[in-house]
């Protein structure tokens, strides 16, 4: 039976999300891509968002639900678990089923017929460009899709928090037109510009954010030790020789038939590296992905001026850059990272906050200041 959605943001965002999936489907089809997931229509999107939003506030046995829903028919889901009787997509249904699919990688399968959308079972397999809606926490939902080759983090499309909606800026239009800055931030500008789904900096950032402890990762030029003047010595946890397992894995990317095993190994090493960032201080890694030190204390370089302002942007449609003092965006961790980038202008700083915010800092030669790009909307 059809139920009229009551979550206003679901209706606000549905048409935009429909256009996103239709456009990507058409582009992939024109390139000859096969086995694509069906593109959802606005009515289906609205119904799924509405039910999931209200379910996210309903604890079952004292725990709020963690639900992931994927829009696809059972025949595209590999070897799914299929219910004998289809279930209506309602907050009651989702609340009851949530404990069964709260582990990462498990999704409730949702499909539609002439009357309405329904839950048909559960799956771990999602075709390329498959629509996924994830309930992150009460009132916070993320719409995403599976990348074409299936590897790497899913690409986020939109984030809904209460009545606030954020549409991911795929074209990087929210960033100033500064070629050198865009080159530095290429990994984080938007999913549209991710030149490889196994984007190591994005994987590291997502792992740091998921770790939940907060931390700083400083990426410095390979073979250049100028960064040492911005670090207090001795470094308690200097790594000698440098930890190069991540670099070696990236050098030996296998053929497609063994890529899943390689990716599993890569994820383990990524988690090992990001675990180091939870130690008080900063982790230093070369841009060749070799870990040089962790737990390092940042200092202002000799003769350097303190950083007083930075430009702040976010990769969402309609975002406008603002100039603020670093202390307005975060605490000591953000300020020290901004100072490091101000002093070491060919470096990159990745900063995770315990509250889930994630910021990438780079030097903008066009604006002659530190540029802080808040990217947690891409990492949820």
GIHUKA-V114591 format. One record per residue. N is the residue number from 0. RES is the residue in three letters. SS is DSSP state (h for helix, s for strand, l for the rest). PHI is phi in radians with two decimals (NA if undefined). Layout:
n->N res->RES ss->SS phi->PHI
n->N res->RES ss->SS phi->PHI
This chain:
n->0 res->UNK ss->l phi->NA
n->1 res->UNK ss->l phi->-1.28
n->2 res->UNK ss->l phi->-2.14
n->3 res->UNK ss->l phi->-1.28
n->4 res->UNK ss->l phi->-1.06
n->5 res->UNK ss->l phi->-2.06
n->6 res->UNK ss->l phi->-1.52
n->7 res->UNK ss->h phi->-1.10
n->8 res->UNK ss->h phi->-1.12
n->9 res->UNK ss->h phi->-1.08
n->10 res->UNK ss->h phi->-1.23
n->11 res->UNK ss->h phi->-1.06
n->12 res->UNK ss->h phi->-1.67
n->13 res->UNK ss->h phi->-1.02
n->14 res->UNK ss->h phi->-1.15
n->15 res->UNK ss->h phi->-1.13
n->16 res->UNK ss->h phi->-1.19
n->17 res->UNK ss->h phi->-0.99
n->18 res->UNK ss->h phi->-1.10
n->19 res->UNK ss->h phi->-1.03
n->20 res->UNK ss->h phi->-1.21
n->21 res->UNK ss->h phi->-1.11
n->22 res->UNK ss->h phi->-1.16
n->23 res->UNK ss->h phi->-1.16
n->24 res->UNK ss->h phi->-1.11
n->25 res->UNK ss->h phi->-1.12
n->26 res->UNK ss->h phi->-1.14
n->27 res->UNK ss->h phi->-1.15
n->28 res->UNK ss->h phi->-1.10
n->29 res->UNK ss->h phi->-1.16
n->30 res->UNK ss->l phi->-1.49
n->31 res->UNK ss->l phi->1.52
n->32 res->UNK ss->l phi->-1.17
n->33 res->UNK ss->l phi->-2.02
n->34 res->UNK ss->l phi->1.01
n->35 res->UNK ss->s phi->-1.50
n->36 res->UNK ss->l phi->-1.24
n->37 res->UNK ss->l phi->-1.20
n->38 res->UNK ss->l phi->-1.46
n->39 res->UNK ss->l phi->-1.35
n->40 res->UNK ss->l phi->-1.59
n->41 res->UNK ss->h phi->-1.07
n->42 res->UNK ss->h phi->-1.07
n->43 res->UNK ss->h phi->-1.15
n->44 res->UNK ss->h phi->-1.03
n->45 res->UNK ss->h phi->-1.08
n->46 res->UNK ss->h phi->-1.14
n->47 res->UNK ss->h phi->-1.16
n->48 res->UNK ss->h phi->-1.08
n->49 res->UNK ss->h phi->-1.04
n->50 res->UNK ss->h phi->-1.13
n->51 res->UNK ss->h phi->-1.19
n->52 res->UNK ss->h phi->-1.02
n->53 res->UNK ss->h phi->-1.23
n->54 res->UNK ss->h phi->-1.17
n->55 res->UNK ss->l phi->-1.12
n->56 res->UNK ss->l phi->-1.66
n->57 res->UNK ss->l phi->-1.93
n->58 res->UNK ss->l phi->-1.22
n->59 res->UNK ss->s phi->-2.06
n->60 res->UNK ss->l phi->0.95
n->61 res->UNK ss->l phi->1.43
n->62 res->UNK ss->s phi->-2.13
n->63 res->UNK ss->l phi->-1.27
n->64 res->UNK ss->l phi->-1.21
n->65 res->UNK ss->l phi->-2.10
n->66 res->UNK ss->l phi->-2.11
n->67 res->UNK ss->s phi->-2.23
n->68 res->UNK ss->s phi->-2.04
n->69 res->UNK ss->s phi->-2.12
n->70 res->UNK ss->s phi->-1.64
n->71 res->UNK ss->l phi->-2.99
n->72 res->UNK ss->l phi->-1.40
n->73 res->UNK ss->h phi->-0.99
n->74 res->UNK ss->h phi->-1.21
n->75 res->UNK ss->h phi->-1.78
n->76 res->UNK ss->l phi->-1.86
n->77 res->UNK ss->l phi->1.20
n->78 res->UNK ss->l phi->-2.10
n->79 res->UNK ss->l phi->-1.42
n->80 res->UNK ss->s phi->-1.60
n->81 res->UNK ss->s phi->-2.00
n->82 res->UNK ss->s phi->-1.27
n->83 res->UNK ss->s phi->-1.14
n->84 res->UNK ss->s phi->-2.10
n->85 res->UNK ss->s phi->-1.16
n->86 res->UNK ss->s phi->-2.12
n->87 res->UNK ss->s phi->-1.16
n->88 res->UNK ss->l phi->-1.43
n->89 res->UNK ss->l phi->-2.26
n->90 res->UNK ss->h phi->-1.10
n->91 res->UNK ss->h phi->-1.07
n->92 res->UNK ss->h phi->-1.05
n->93 res->UNK ss->h phi->-1.16
n->94 res->UNK ss->h phi->-1.09
n->95 res->UNK ss->h phi->-1.19
n->96 res->UNK ss->h phi->-1.48
n->97 res->UNK ss->h phi->-0.91
n->98 res->UNK ss->h phi->-1.05
n->99 res->UNK ss->h phi->-1.34
n->100 res->UNK ss->h phi->-2.25
n->101 res->UNK ss->l phi->-1.46
n->102 res->UNK ss->l phi->-1.27
n->103 res->UNK ss->l phi->-1.01
n->104 res->UNK ss->l phi->1.58
n->105 res->UNK ss->l phi->-1.86
n->106 res->UNK ss->s phi->-2.27
n->107 res->UNK ss->s phi->-1.30
n->108 res->UNK ss->s phi->-1.50
n->109 res->UNK ss->s phi->-2.14
n->110 res->UNK ss->s phi->-2.45
n->111 res->UNK ss->s phi->-2.34
n->112 res->UNK ss->l phi->-2.36
n->113 res->UNK ss->l phi->-1.14
n->114 res->UNK ss->l phi->-1.59
n->115 res->UNK ss->l phi->-2.95
n->116 res->UNK ss->s phi->-1.57
n->117 res->UNK ss->s phi->-2.63
n->118 res->UNK ss->s phi->-1.62
n->119 res->UNK ss->s phi->-1.89
n->120 res->UNK ss->s phi->2.83
n->121 res->UNK ss->s phi->-2.44
n->122 res->UNK ss->s phi->-2.67
n->123 res->UNK ss->l phi->-1.86
n->124 res->UNK ss->l phi->-1.78
n->125 res->UNK ss->l phi->-2.28
n->126 res->UNK ss->l phi->-1.19
n->127 res->UNK ss->s phi->-0.99
n->128 res->UNK ss->l phi->1.16
n->129 res->UNK ss->l phi->-1.14
n->130 res->UNK ss->s phi->-1.23
n->131 res->UNK ss->s phi->-2.29
n->132 res->UNK ss->s phi->-2.07
n->133 res->UNK ss->s phi->-2.01
n->134 res->UNK ss->s phi->-1.54
n->135 res->UNK ss->s phi->-1.45
n->136 res->UNK ss->s phi->-2.83
n->137 res->UNK ss->l phi->-0.91
n->138 res->UNK ss->l phi->1.43
n->139 res->UNK ss->s phi->-2.10
n->140 res->UNK ss->s phi->-2.13
n->141 res->UNK ss->s phi->-2.21
n->142 res->UNK ss->s phi->-1.70
n->143 res->UNK ss->s phi->-2.54
n->144 res->UNK ss->s phi->-2.44
n->145 res->UNK ss->l phi->-1.30
n->146 res->UNK ss->l phi->-1.22
n->147 res->UNK ss->l phi->-1.00
n->148 res->UNK ss->l phi->-1.53
n->149 res->UNK ss->l phi->1.48
n->150 res->UNK ss->l phi->-1.83
n->151 res->UNK ss->l phi->1.40
n->152 res->UNK ss->l phi->-1.20
n->153 res->UNK ss->l phi->-1.03
n->154 res->UNK ss->s phi->-1.51
n->155 res->UNK ss->s phi->-1.33
n->156 res->UNK ss->s phi->-1.90
n->157 res->UNK ss->s phi->-2.73
n->158 res->UNK ss->s phi->-2.19
n->159 res->UNK ss->s phi->-2.07
n->160 res->UNK ss->s phi->-2.32
n->161 res->UNK ss->l phi->1.07
n->162 res->UNK ss->l phi->-1.57
n->163 res->UNK ss->s phi->-1.57
n->164 res->UNK ss->s phi->-2.15
n->165 res->UNK ss->s phi->-2.20
n->166 res->UNK ss->s phi->-1.69
n->167 res->UNK ss->s phi->-1.11
n->168 res->UNK ss->l phi->-1.44
n->169 res->UNK ss->l phi->-1.25
n->170 res->UNK ss->l phi->-1.66
n->171 res->UNK ss->l phi->1.05
n->172 res->UNK ss->l phi->-1.23
n->173 res->UNK ss->l phi->-1.34
n->174 res->UNK ss->l phi->-1.69
n->175 res->UNK ss->l phi->-1.07
n->176 res->UNK ss->l phi->-1.38
n->177 res->UNK ss->l phi->-2.44
n->178 res->UNK ss->h phi->-0.93
n->179 res->UNK ss->h phi->-1.17
n->180 res->UNK ss->h phi->-1.17
n->181 res->UNK ss->h phi->-1.06
n->182 res->UNK ss->h phi->-1.11
n->183 res->UNK ss->h phi->-1.14
n->184 res->UNK ss->l phi->-1.70
n->185 res->UNK ss->h phi->-0.89
n->186 res->UNK ss->h phi->-1.10
n->187 res->UNK ss->h phi->-2.07
n->188 res->UNK ss->h phi->-1.14
n->189 res->UNK ss->l phi->-3.06
n->190 res->UNK ss->h phi->-1.00
n->191 res->UNK ss->h phi->-1.09
n->192 res->UNK ss->h phi->-1.77
n->193 res->UNK ss->l phi->-1.25
n->194 res->UNK ss->l phi->-1.30
n->195 res->UNK ss->l phi->-2.61
n->196 res->UNK ss->l phi->-1.11
n->197 res->UNK ss->l phi->-1.56
n->198 res->UNK ss->l phi->-1.58
n->199 res->UNK ss->h phi->-1.13
n->200 res->UNK ss->h phi->-1.12
n->201 res->UNK ss->h phi->-1.14
n->202 res->UNK ss->h phi->-1.09
n->203 res->UNK ss->h phi->-1.10
n->204 res->UNK ss->h phi->-1.11
n->205 res->UNK ss->h phi->-1.09
n->206 res->UNK ss->h phi->-1.18
n->207 res->UNK ss->h phi->-1.06
n->208 res->UNK ss->h phi->-1.15
n->209 res->UNK ss->h phi->-1.18
n->210 res->UNK ss->h phi->-1.07
n->211 res->UNK ss->l phi->1.44
n->212 res->UNK ss->l phi->-1.63
n->213 res->UNK ss->l phi->1.40
n->214 res->UNK ss->s phi->3.00
n->215 res->UNK ss->s phi->-2.28
n->216 res->UNK ss->s phi->-2.09
n->217 res->UNK ss->s phi->-1.81
n->218 res->UNK ss->s phi->-1.85
n->219 res->UNK ss->s phi->-2.07
n->220 res->UNK ss->l phi->-1.08
n->221 res->UNK ss->l phi->-1.13
n->222 res->UNK ss->l phi->1.41
n->223 res->UNK ss->l phi->-1.99
n->224 res->UNK ss->l phi->-1.82
n->225 res->UNK ss->h phi->-1.07
n->226 res->UNK ss->h phi->-1.04
n->227 res->UNK ss->h phi->-1.11
n->228 res->UNK ss->h phi->-1.25
n->229 res->UNK ss->h phi->-1.80
n->230 res->UNK ss->s phi->-2.20
n->231 res->UNK ss->l phi->-1.27
n->232 res->UNK ss->l phi->-1.99
n->233 res->UNK ss->l phi->-1.30
n->234 res->UNK ss->l phi->-1.48
n->235 res->UNK ss->l phi->-1.02
n->236 res->UNK ss->s phi->-2.04
n->237 res->UNK ss->s phi->-1.33
n->238 res->UNK ss->s phi->-1.93
n->239 res->UNK ss->s phi->-2.40
n->240 res->UNK ss->s phi->-1.21
n->241 res->UNK ss->s phi->-1.06
n->242 res->UNK ss->s phi->-1.38
n->243 res->UNK ss->l phi->-2.00
n->244 res->UNK ss->h phi->-1.08
n->245 res->UNK ss->h phi->-1.11
n->246 res->UNK ss->h phi->-1.07
n->247 res->UNK ss->h phi->-1.18
n->248 res->UNK ss->h phi->-1.10
n->249 res->UNK ss->h phi->-1.22
n->250 res->UNK ss->h phi->-1.25
n->251 res->UNK ss->l phi->-2.07
n->252 res->UNK ss->l phi->-1.13
n->253 res->UNK ss->l phi->-1.42
n->254 res->UNK ss->l phi->-1.22
n->255 res->UNK ss->h phi->-1.00
n->256 res->UNK ss->h phi->-1.19
n->257 res->UNK ss->h phi->-2.08
n->258 res->UNK ss->h phi->-1.23
n->259 res->UNK ss->h phi->-1.13
n->260 res->UNK ss->h phi->-1.18
n->261 res->UNK ss->h phi->-1.09
n->262 res->UNK ss->h phi->-1.15
n->263 res->UNK ss->h phi->-1.07
n->264 res->UNK ss->h phi->-1.14
n->265 res->UNK ss->h phi->-1.07
n->266 res->UNK ss->h phi->-1.09
n->267 res->UNK ss->h phi->-1.12
n->268 res->UNK ss->h phi->-1.20
n->269 res->UNK ss->h phi->-1.00
n->270 res->UNK ss->h phi->-1.14
n->271 res->UNK ss->h phi->-1.10
n->272 res->UNK ss->h phi->-1.14
n->273 res->UNK ss->h phi->-1.23
n->274 res->UNK ss->h phi->-1.08
n->275 res->UNK ss->h phi->-1.13
n->276 res->UNK ss->l phi->-1.20
n->277 res->UNK ss->l phi->-1.35
n->278 res->UNK ss->l phi->-1.24
n->279 res->UNK ss->l phi->-0.96
n->280 res->UNK ss->l phi->1.93
n->281 res->UNK ss->s phi->-1.84
n->282 res->UNK ss->s phi->-1.69
n->283 res->UNK ss->s phi->-1.93
n->284 res->UNK ss->s phi->-2.40
n->285 res->UNK ss->s phi->-1.31
n->286 res->UNK ss->l phi->-1.28
n->287 res->UNK ss->l phi->-1.70
n->288 res->UNK ss->l phi->1.20
n->289 res->UNK ss->l phi->-1.88
n->290 res->UNK ss->s phi->-1.38
n->291 res->UNK ss->s phi->-1.80
n->292 res->UNK ss->s phi->-2.97
n->293 res->UNK ss->s phi->-2.56
n->294 res->UNK ss->s phi->1.20
n->295 res->UNK ss->s phi->-1.41
n->296 res->UNK ss->l phi->-1.72
n->297 res->UNK ss->s phi->-1.47
n->298 res->UNK ss->l phi->-2.32
n->299 res->UNK ss->l phi->-1.28
n->300 res->UNK ss->l phi->-1.06
n->301 res->UNK ss->l phi->-1.04
n->302 res->UNK ss->l phi->1.36
n->303 res->UNK ss->l phi->-1.51
n->304 res->UNK ss->l phi->-1.48
n->305 res->UNK ss->l phi->-1.20
n->306 res->UNK ss->l phi->-1.27
n->307 res->UNK ss->l phi->-1.95
n->308 res->UNK ss->l phi->-2.65
n->309 res->UNK ss->s phi->-2.61
n->310 res->UNK ss->s phi->-1.64
n->311 res->UNK ss->s phi->-2.06
n->312 res->UNK ss->s phi->-2.35
n->313 res->UNK ss->s phi->-2.48
n->314 res->UNK ss->l phi->-1.38
n->315 res->UNK ss->s phi->-2.21
n->316 res->UNK ss->l phi->-1.05
n->317 res->UNK ss->l phi->1.55
n->318 res->UNK ss->l phi->-1.18
n->319 res->UNK ss->l phi->-2.07
n->320 res->UNK ss->l phi->-1.14
n->321 res->UNK ss->s phi->-2.26
n->322 res->UNK ss->s phi->-1.88
n->323 res->UNK ss->s phi->-2.44
n->324 res->UNK ss->l phi->-1.20
n->325 res->UNK ss->h phi->-0.96
n->326 res->UNK ss->h phi->-1.18
n->327 res->UNK ss->h phi->-1.37
n->328 res->UNK ss->l phi->-1.71
n->329 res->UNK ss->l phi->-3.02
n->330 res->UNK ss->l phi->-1.66
n->331 res->UNK ss->h phi->-1.04
n->332 res->UNK ss->h phi->-1.06
n->333 res->UNK ss->h phi->-1.21
n->334 res->UNK ss->h phi->-1.13
n->335 res->UNK ss->h phi->-1.17
n->336 res->UNK ss->h phi->-1.15
n->337 res->UNK ss->h phi->-1.10
n->338 res->UNK ss->h phi->-1.15
n->339 res->UNK ss->h phi->-1.07
n->340 res->UNK ss->h phi->-1.18
n->341 res->UNK ss->h phi->-1.07
n->342 res->UNK ss->h phi->-1.44
n->343 res->UNK ss->l phi->-1.93
n->344 res->UNK ss->l phi->-1.36
n->345 res->UNK ss->l phi->-1.82
n->346 res->UNK ss->l phi->-1.87
n->347 res->UNK ss->s phi->-2.37
n->348 res->UNK ss->s phi->-2.15
n->349 res->UNK ss->s phi->-1.95
n->350 res->UNK ss->s phi->-2.17
n->351 res->UNK ss->s phi->-1.82
n->352 res->UNK ss->l phi->-1.73
n->353 res->UNK ss->l phi->-1.15
n->354 res->UNK ss->l phi->-1.47
n->355 res->UNK ss->l phi->1.76
n->356 res->UNK ss->l phi->-1.17
n->357 res->UNK ss->s phi->-2.44
n->358 res->UNK ss->s phi->-2.23
n->359 res->UNK ss->s phi->-1.89
n->360 res->UNK ss->s phi->-2.04
n->361 res->UNK ss->s phi->-2.52
n->362 res->UNK ss->s phi->-1.49
n->363 res->UNK ss->s phi->-1.78
n->364 res->UNK ss->l phi->-1.19
n->365 res->UNK ss->l phi->-1.28
n->366 res->UNK ss->l phi->-1.64
n->367 res->UNK ss->l phi->0.97
n->368 res->UNK ss->s phi->-2.76
n->369 res->UNK ss->s phi->-1.23
n->370 res->UNK ss->s phi->-1.92
n->371 res->UNK ss->s phi->-1.85
n->372 res->UNK ss->s phi->-1.98
n->373 res->UNK ss->s phi->-1.44
n->374 res->UNK ss->l phi->-2.10
n->375 res->UNK ss->h phi->-1.07
n->376 res->UNK ss->h phi->-1.12
n->377 res->UNK ss->h phi->-1.56
n->378 res->UNK ss->h phi->-1.87
n->379 res->UNK ss->l phi->-1.13
